[in-house]
Amino acid sequence: MKRFTKCSISTALMLCMAMSAVAGCTQTDVTDPSQSSEAQQTEPAQAEPEDINYTIDNIRQYVVGVDEPVELEDGSTRPMINFDNAATTPALQPVMDAVNDKLTMYGSIGRGYSIKSNLSTQIYEETRDKVLDFVNADSERYTCIYVNTTTDGLNKLASALIESPDDVVLSTRIEHHANDLSWRERCHVIYAEVDDQGRVMYDDLERLLDENPGVKYVAVTAASNVTGYVTDVHRVAQMAHEHGAKIIVDGAQIVAHRQFSMIGHTPEENIDFFVFSAHKMYSPYGGGAIVGLKDVLNQHMPTFYGGGIVDIVTDNQVTYKEAPELYEAGSPNYPGVIGMGAAIDVLEEVGFDDISAHEQVLVRKLIDGLKQFDNVIIYGDTEDISDRVGVVTFNFSDVNSQFLANKMSQLGAGTRRGAFCAHPYVWRLMGIDEQEAMGFIGCDSAKTAGMIRASFGIYNTEEEVDEFLEILAQALEDCHNNPILGADSDIPAAY
């Protein structure tokens, strides 16, 4: 099939060249005699489009909708400050352009007999190599499997790797639900604790591995969506491998912020599986990927079935393909793959060193600004921020977070409020025990505990942080002046 595809593409290109030559000859025959070659030479040549060099300083102008005005509470309009990038990021213009451009030659992936199908299949497969290069994964050992989101990828991995409800997975209390419930609902999960600042306790991971020799997999996040803490996953990988386990990394919150490598300083530090979403890296087209060990993936079978994953089906027998095809049942999300590849190109061009340095400036500026307010609660370490990506969560002891976040939105600052699909972690940071947390079942949002999260993208600016703090001050004043929005007896403050 690959040999046929390459031959078909070459044939198609030759055919196009031949047709162009014929068209050129035909055009010469019917050209107006007045359009002599001498006259044509006097016409100015079309300038070639100038290549754009994407940098941290100019990337904002290539973010779709960043300056689109929204209507505010008072009826005025202005661009919104978007500090909700940990949930999803806006599209980059070059990503949108790449998707639109490739869709002009879109055809069915894998088994179509057409020029467009062959070209689309080639791009689809070549993007796998781009993903592997993006995370420094050797294509001899690792493969790239396309998924819709990190949640989809982790569930697909869990459905394949977990063989028994008695299998043991070691995780942590810092995890997003995607890297908790995916395992919890299929096997026995044990959890390492976090310290009083909310960081993963590596000693506790080591202790649990020592006390539970049957651990098969260690599932950890690369960066928290609540505090932004970056986990030393290579250190965890070494622990896991020394105890005969493999490591699975939730990469949703790292891919747009820091360079990630599947390869550690030693083979024992190498990552076995890594999962991420493209919609958190400026490509909201439903793309994502699992990067994982070929030999392990080929020993298992995900519980997702359909076309494209088989070699042959008879009345009584089925022969399946190997990874990655084995894990990609059904028609693929081609725009998602195209967008993901284009986003990788832009992020690598901007440079992760510059991205990280820019985020550190924004995090420090916001934390220092928040500290100027009375009754503020800032979660996580506010002094040493070197291991934090662009996330800051906070509350006020005298104002309900739901009301405050709504008021800020009405004034033009977008955040996220709640427990961020990481309930056990949020409850720990807020000092809420199991019994109190269970009391939130069925409550409306304002009566359920939560925080306000500000999360940065590569396009956010220091000026936006200043304006955000001004909006926060106005929102706090409005809440304090309105007893319904403030610390009412029926609506808990600091929630």
CORBEL-V581775 format. One record per residue. N is the residue number from 1. RES is the residue in one letter. SS is DSSP state (@ for helix, = for strand, . for the rest). OMEGA is omega as a letter, one per 30 degrees, with the letter a starting at -180 (none if undefined). BURIAL is I if it has 24 or more other ideal C-beta (glycine too) atoms within 12 Angstrom, else O. Layout:
# CORBEL-V581775
N RES SS OMEGA BURIAL
N RES SS OMEGA BURIAL
This chain:
# CORBEL-V581775
1 M . l O
2 K @ l O
3 R @ l O
4 F @ a O
5 T @ a I
6 K @ l O
7 C @ a O
8 S @ l I
9 I @ l I
10 S @ l O
11 T @ a O
12 A @ a I
13 L @ l O
14 M @ l O
15 L @ l O
16 C @ l O
17 M @ a O
18 A @ l O
19 M @ l O
20 S @ l O
21 A @ l O
22 V @ l O
23 A @ l O
24 G @ l O
25 C @ a O
26 T @ a O
27 Q @ l O
28 T @ a O
29 D @ a O
30 V @ a O
31 T . l O
32 D . a O
33 P . a O
34 S . l O
35 Q . a O
36 S . l O
37 S @ l O
38 E @ a O
39 A @ a O
40 Q @ a O
41 Q @ a O
42 T . l O
43 E . l O
44 P . l O
45 A . l O
46 Q . l O
47 A . l O
48 E . l O
49 P . a O
50 E . l O
51 D . l O
52 I . l O
53 N . a O
54 Y . l I
55 T . l O
56 I . a I
57 D . a O
58 N . a O
59 I @ a I
60 R @ a I
61 Q @ l O
62 Y @ l I
63 V = a I
64 V . l I
65 G . a O
66 V . a I
67 D . l O
68 E . a O
69 P = l O
70 V = a O
71 E = a O
72 L . a O
73 E . a O
74 D . l O
75 G . l O
76 S . l O
77 T = l O
78 R = l O
79 P = a I
80 M . l I
81 I = a I
82 N = l I
83 F . l I
84 D = a I
85 N . l I
86 A . l I
87 A . l I
88 T . a I
89 T . l I
90 P . l I
91 A . l I
92 L = l I
93 Q @ l I
94 P @ l I
95 V @ l I
96 M @ l I
97 D @ a I
98 A @ l I
99 V @ a I
100 N @ a O
101 D @ a O
102 K @ l I
103 L @ l O
104 T . l O
105 M . a O
106 Y . l I
107 G . a I
108 S . a O
109 I . l I
110 G . a I
111 R . l O
112 G . l O
113 Y . l O
114 S . l O
115 I @ l I
116 K @ l O
117 S @ a I
118 N @ l I
119 L @ l I
120 S @ l I
121 T @ l I
122 Q @ l I
123 I @ a I
124 Y @ a I
125 E @ l I
126 E @ l I
127 T @ l I
128 R @ l I
129 D @ l I
130 K @ l I
131 V @ l I
132 L @ l I
133 D @ a I
134 F @ a I
135 V . l I
136 N . a O
137 A . l I
138 D . a O
139 S . l O
140 E . a O
141 R . a I
142 Y = l I
143 T = l I
144 C = l I
145 I = l I
146 Y = l I
147 V = a I
148 N . a I
149 T . l I
150 T @ l I
151 T @ l I
152 D @ a I
153 G @ l I
154 L @ l I
155 N @ l I
156 K @ l I
157 L @ a I
158 A @ a I
159 S @ a I
160 A @ a I
161 L @ a I
162 I . a I
163 E . a O
164 S . l O
165 P . l O
166 D . l O
167 D . a I
168 V = l I
169 V = l I
170 L = l I
171 S = a I
172 T = l I
173 R . l I
174 I . a I
175 E . l I
176 H . a I
177 H @ a I
178 A @ a I
179 N @ l I
180 D . a I
181 L @ l I
182 S @ l I
183 W @ a I
184 R @ a I
185 E . a O
186 R . a I
187 C . l I
188 H = a O
189 V = l I
190 I = a I
191 Y = l I
192 A = a I
193 E . l I
194 V = a I
195 D . a O
196 D . l O
197 Q . l O
198 G . l I
199 R . l I
200 V = l I
201 M . a I
202 Y @ l I
203 D @ l O
204 D @ l I
205 L @ l I
206 E @ a O
207 R @ a O
208 L @ l I
209 L @ l I
210 D @ a O
211 E @ a O
212 N . a I
213 P . a O
214 G . a O
215 V = l I
216 K = a I
217 Y = l I
218 V = a I
219 A = a I
220 V = l I
221 T = l I
222 A . l I
223 A = a I
224 S . l I
225 N . a I
226 V . a I
227 T . a I
228 G . a I
229 Y = l I
230 V = l I
231 T . l I
232 D . a I
233 V @ l I
234 H @ l I
235 R @ l I
236 V @ l I
237 A @ l I
238 Q @ l I
239 M @ a I
240 A @ a I
241 H @ l I
242 E @ l O
243 H . l I
244 G . l O
245 A . l I
246 K = a I
247 I = l I
248 I = a I
249 V = l I
250 D = a I
251 G . a I
252 A . a I
253 Q . a I
254 I . a I
255 V . l I
256 A . a I
257 H . a I
258 R . l I
259 Q . a I
260 F . l I
261 S . l I
262 M . a I
263 I . l I
264 G . l I
265 H . l O
266 T . l O
267 P @ l O
268 E @ a O
269 E @ a O
270 N . l I
271 I . a I
272 D . a I
273 F = a I
274 F = a I
275 V = l I
276 F = l I
277 S = l I
278 A @ a I
279 H @ l I
280 K @ l I
281 M . l I
282 Y . l I
283 S . a I
284 P . l I
285 Y . l I
286 G . a I
287 G . l I
288 G = a I
289 A = l I
290 I = l I
291 V = a I
292 G = a I
293 L = a I
294 K @ a I
295 D @ l O
296 V @ a I
297 L @ a I
298 N . l O
299 Q . a O
300 H . a I
301 M . l I
302 P . a I
303 T . l O
304 F . a I
305 Y . l O
306 G . a O
307 G . l O
308 G . a I
309 I . a I
310 V = l O
311 D = a O
312 I = l O
313 V = l O
314 T . l O
315 D . a O
316 N . a O
317 Q . l O
318 V = l O
319 T = a O
320 Y = l I
321 K . l I
322 E . l O
323 A . g I
324 P . a I
325 E @ a I
326 L @ a I
327 Y @ a I
328 E . l I
329 A . l I
330 G . a O
331 S . a O
332 P . l I
333 N . a I
334 Y @ l I
335 P @ l I
336 G @ l I
337 V @ l I
338 I @ a I
339 G @ l I
340 M @ l I
341 G @ l I
342 A @ l I
343 A @ l I
344 I @ a I
345 D @ a I
346 V @ a I
347 L @ l I
348 E @ l I
349 E @ l I
350 V @ l I
351 G . a O
352 F @ l I
353 D @ l O
354 D @ l I
355 I @ a I
356 S @ a I
357 A @ l O
358 H @ l I
359 E @ l I
360 Q @ l I
361 V @ a O
362 L @ l I
363 V @ l I
364 R @ a I
365 K @ a I
366 L @ l I
367 I @ l I
368 D @ l O
369 G @ l I
370 L @ a I
371 K . a O
372 Q . a O
373 F . l I
374 D . l O
375 N . a O
376 V = l I
377 I = l I
378 I = a I
379 Y . a I
380 G . a I
381 D . a I
382 T . l I
383 E . l O
384 D . a O
385 I . a I
386 S . a O
387 D . l I
388 R = l I
389 V . a I
390 G . l I
391 V = l I
392 V = l I
393 T = a I
394 F = l I
395 N = l I
396 F = a I
397 S . a O
398 D . a I
399 V = l I
400 N . a I
401 S @ l I
402 Q @ l I
403 F @ a I
404 L @ l I
405 A @ l I
406 N @ a I
407 K @ l I
408 M @ l I
409 S @ l I
410 Q @ l I
411 L @ l I
412 G . l I
413 A = a I
414 G = l I
415 T . l I
416 R = a I
417 R = l I
418 G = l I
419 A . l I
420 F . a I
421 C . l I
422 A . a I
423 H @ a I
424 P @ l I
425 Y @ a I
426 V @ l I
427 W @ l I
428 R @ a I
429 L @ a I
430 M @ l I
431 G . a O
432 I . a I
433 D . a O
434 E @ a O
435 Q @ l O
436 E @ a O
437 A @ l O
438 M @ l O
439 G . l O
440 F . a I
441 I . l O
442 G . l O
443 C . l O
444 D . a O
445 S @ a O
446 A @ a I
447 K @ l O
448 T . a I
449 A . l I
450 G . l I
451 M = l I
452 I = a I
453 R = l I
454 A = a I
455 S = a I
456 F . l I
457 G . a I
458 I . a I
459 Y . a I
460 N . a I
461 T . l I
462 E @ l O
463 E @ l O
464 E @ l I
465 V @ l I
466 D @ a O
467 E @ l I
468 F @ a I
469 L @ l I
470 E @ l O
471 I @ l I
472 L @ l I
473 A @ l I
474 Q @ l I
475 A @ l I
476 L @ l I
477 E @ l O
478 D @ l I
479 C @ a I
480 H @ a I
481 N @ a O
482 N . a O
483 P . l O
484 I . a O
485 L . a I
486 G . a I
487 A . l I
488 D . a O
489 S . a O
490 D . a O
491 I . a I
492 P . l I
493 A . a I
494 A . l I
495 Y . none I
